[in-house]
């Protein structure tokens, strides 16, 4: 009796391992079979893939613009300067000593000194009032120091702290850091990011609905075959699997199409942007989607396709019974 129990245990164990080994093969067969099912309905499949790809290409393109806008804003932030207007009573020697002290600051990258006489000459050339200014008894313009912060100190909060520190110098009458346009730029960038998130959520919902409706039509077209499969003992999970794989294929092809569309658009805009930057004697290279971002886009498309197909099969396959007719 113990031998029989031992043999029974071995047979159950071997049967378990056999099922475990054949499970990936079954999944592979059903995945390939679902791909063949898409091939048999080319018009519906291609239309679904195009709708899915275009729907995902729009938020991906907006993300691309936000990423490049952040790159440009970082460059502008690093080029910001602090302007220090010295007291009129400050002589040239005291001003140069102040320049030496400011150069010792850890937050300062460059310091440029403009004397009161040099400022007056530049004002005469640029203002067009050169002859009128000759009648002035004294120079009304103060000496000016232009301070360029380091990369770390060029951010908004750090630049404000540096400005407060520089204004404490006794020779400084007034300090100015034009942060208003930077604040507006950051607000606009944040607004665009919020718009991207909102549009992406709406389009993701539309992708789930589109895939779910496509899978629903496929289930209804195979309603009789599903009823027969249930009649011979097929489980719901076995019947659902090909339709779930169809959603995965829709996600893969839609994600690849959206990546291709964004890449082509980025290449097209690179030429136009290079022509614009050449006019300003500047260099800017439009960054496309990185490899990680492309993989993330395709994986997200697969997830949406899987969610849409799962919602559809859970609802409609359970409703099909052999005795429904």
Protein Blocks (a to p, Z undefined) as FASTA:
>chain_A
ZZmmmmmmmmmmmmmmmmmmmmmmmmmmmmmmmmmmmmmmmmlmmmmmmmmmmmmmmmmm
mmmmmmmmmmmmmmmmmmpccdddddfklcfklmmmmmmmmmmpmkbmbdcdddfklmmm
mmmmmnopmmmmmmpmbdfbdcdddddddfklmpmklmmmmmmmmmmpmklmbdcddfkl
mmmmmmmmmmmmmmmmmmmmmmmmmmmmmmmmmmmmmmmmmmmmmmmmmmnopafklmmm
mmmmmmmmmmmmmmmmmmmmmmmmmmmmmmmmmmmmmmnopacddddddfklmmmmmmmm
mmmmmmmmmmmmmmmmmmpcfklZZ
